[in-house]
Amino acid sequence: MADHPCDSSLIDEAEDEPSASSAPRRIHPLEPDRAAMAEIGQAVLRRAIAFIETLPDRPTASGDDTPPELIRAMLAPPPEGPGELEAVLDQLDQAAACAYETGSPGFFAYVPGGGIFTSAVADLYTGVTNRYVGHAFAAPALVALEQGVVRWLTGICGLPQGSGGLLMTGGSMATLCAVIAARHAGLGEDLAGGTLYVGAETHHSVAKAARLAGLPAAGIRTVPCGPDLAMDPEALAGMIADDRSAGKRPFLVVGTAGTTNTGAIDPLPQLAAIAQREGLWFHIDGAYGGMFRLTRRGQARLRGMELADSVALDQHKTMFLPFGASALVVREPHRLAAAYQADAAYLAGMEGEFGLPDFADLGPELTRGMRGLRVWLPLQLHGVAAFREALDEKLDLAQFAYRQLLDEPALELPWQPPLSIVAFRMRPAGPGPDAARRANRATEALLDRINAGGRVRLSATTIGGRVTLRLCIVVHRAHADRVAEAVGIIRTSARSVHATATTRH
Ligand SMILES: *Cc1c(COP(=O)(O)O)cnc(C)c1O
């Protein structure tokens, strides 16, 4: 076991494995023969399994001490002749080891979901078969596979039959596609005065999407939040009315089903009612929270998602898939076609082979990978219940951590976790801005202390001027043992930070 993943002992360990051939393997022909394919595949698979087996014991982050010569090596131009298989993979392993260990059971810093093996295997299959799925006629059954995944996701959101959408690479892309479709539906060609509404806790990808969609910053209105960090619907209604009187053209409301900071959930049914009354597109950002609708509790807490015009939801977060898995689902797929189809015959895209959609007409991309398989294969192999149970477990673990941390007098937990993020900070010694400032410094010290051991990794955010730490329970490998360990580390660290702060005063 490597003391530190950036050193080479992990790699030496891999070299101890018997090699299929004694001579170094060099792969010159672009079409390797059968033996070469097997050797390459086995070499990668051996390393993949070793990676997953050693994951729990490796430090949760180690990018800071990346050797400069490794950076230089990775920046170097490619060789003219063929490289040696094991040497190339060794170098790759070393580069991959100097990083945030995002798949570790102790990685609680952000909301990505770890990356499950069966989805990684699907990527290999996708690459090898290399099917084109932009138009239904080119691979009807595989377009059906992907459309089946889309339909399953529309069902999770509670959207009616006939809804659809497409798989994207991430929540930011899904949001961009939604904002463009909403802009096309609401403003047409003339963007003047176009106005959209987000909450104070809305993810910054929405503002980025608006900018990419050609809207000026002045067209983005930030609606204040209540103490629960959810958007205030009365304030929204008031701002829309004011903007209309000022001659603006409201066209879109973005609600969030689980914010990135704390998992706060906007009052979706009320936002939907306002959007409908005002004739605005209602988009829901469910990038982090949307998949929790698979669970009974998630369905109850995310009520109102079924009223959306569109929903973004990330499978690379709360479905635990490797990065690059997200979906945009829409109530009326023809509105996507209206925005994206290159010729304006809107419905033609919906009448593809076997009544299947032509994905190239529903979004900006023509050629792209067969994204459906990386979702479909895990669902077929594990079954939906495995994902539902895992998400339920994360909700339970968040409640457990919340209750445990509530018992720690040095800590303050302003919000009961709405989903699987537990937010906490050092309690100020008294009232007033100076106490808050000192508490902020103490919370920063707390984060350093928690992360120093390398067993768990948390991150900080700022909410209402207060530095706040987040325990995000999203990685599928995070179970009760590691969450209990995290709680123990947090409590011990909080006590020692508190003791240090008290002696200093
Ligand atoms: C992560 C996240 C996004 C952005 O999604 P990417 O997949 O990172 O592009 C948007 N909204 C919320 C609420 C998120 O958590």
The ligand as an ORCA input file, in Angstrom:
! r2SCAN-3c Opt
* xyz 0 1
  C     -23.942     20.186    -10.030
  C     -25.084     21.098    -10.213
  C     -25.278     21.784    -11.417
  C     -24.291     21.704    -12.554
  O     -24.278     20.431    -13.086
  P     -22.961     19.830    -13.792
  O     -23.354     18.420    -14.027
  O     -21.852     19.990    -12.794
  O     -22.727     20.602    -15.023
  C     -26.404     22.561    -11.544
  N     -27.289     22.664    -10.528
  C     -27.136     22.032     -9.358
  C     -28.164     22.189     -8.280
  C     -26.019     21.221     -9.163
  O     -25.851     20.582     -7.991
*
